[in-house]
Amino acid sequence: ETGVTQTPRHLVMGMTNKKSLKCEQHLGHNAMYWYKQSAKKPLELMFVYSLEERVENNSVPSRFSPECPNSSHLFLHLHTLQPEDSALYLCASSQEGGTEAFFGQGTRLTVV
Amino acid sequence: AQSVAQPEDQVNVAEGNPLTVKCTYSVSGNPYLFWYVQYPNRGLQFLLKYITGDNLVKGSYGFEAEFNKSQTSFHLKKPSALVSDSALYFCAVRERSGYSTLTFGKGTMLLVSP
């Protein structure tokens, strides 16, 4: 719909599992972002990639590991998560120097 | 540092009535300002933006927003609300100069009753 596709849409994982979230953008943008949206909290910016280089890492625990192999793809690798990491994880993209960002539909993550 | 305040957790309005969702911001210099909407279990959808020029910005689905520099506000408005407008609305800001990412408010839930 918006040109940013996230998979999977829903994920349930145990605390000892390893999983990855995938984001793909078809807009020709050169910046990509991971946000975390928890209930009753503001959107938290986690990581920013610009021209495939990580330019921002907002004190995110090391159990979250981003990867940006090219300007169209962004991954978030997850390992040994905690129940408080359960949230909606949103990917977004924009053109560096541009204005608005476009969001994917999110991955609803539940850690059990 | 830039910040956004949405003072209302929830706004209730009857269908057909005008609606306003409030937003104030703090940023150095002249900002870019945005409104996004989020429907249940969905991502954020871009509604409108202020870049420059006319202080009244028109966006998707009949929404508009008024930029007021002296009050550092960017309130979202619609002349006649629809039940389908019920959703979570986010105001966002970013600086014009240099490298900057969007900073979001905490969101305001809009409930439109039939």
Chai-1 contact restraints between the chains, C-beta under 6 A:
chainA,res_idxA,chainB,res_idxB,connection_type,confidence,min_distance_angstrom,max_distance_angstrom,comment,restraint_id
A,P42,B,F104,contact,1.0,0.0,6.0,A-B,restraint_1
A,P42,B,K106,contact,1.0,0.0,6.0,A-B,restraint_2
A,L43,B,F104,contact,1.0,0.0,6.0,A-B,restraint_3
A,L45,B,T101,contact,1.0,0.0,6.0,A-B,restraint_4
A,V48,B,T101,contact,1.0,0.0,6.0,A-B,restraint_5
A,L90,B,G43,contact,1.0,0.0,6.0,A-B,restraint_6
A,T99,B,Y32,contact,1.0,0.0,6.0,A-B,restraint_7
A,T99,B,K49,contact,1.0,0.0,6.0,A-B,restraint_8
A,E100,B,F34,contact,1.0,0.0,6.0,A-B,restraint_9
A,E100,B,F46,contact,1.0,0.0,6.0,A-B,restraint_10
A,E100,B,K49,contact,1.0,0.0,6.0,A-B,restraint_11
A,A101,B,L102,contact,1.0,0.0,6.0,A-B,restraint_12
A,F103,B,G43,contact,1.0,0.0,6.0,A-B,restraint_13
A,F103,B,L44,contact,1.0,0.0,6.0,A-B,restraint_14
A,G104,B,G43,contact,1.0,0.0,6.0,A-B,restraint_15
A,Q105,B,R42,contact,1.0,0.0,6.0,A-B,restraint_16
A,Q105,B,G43,contact,1.0,0.0,6.0,A-B,restraint_17
A,G106,B,G43,contact,1.0,0.0,6.0,A-B,restraint_18
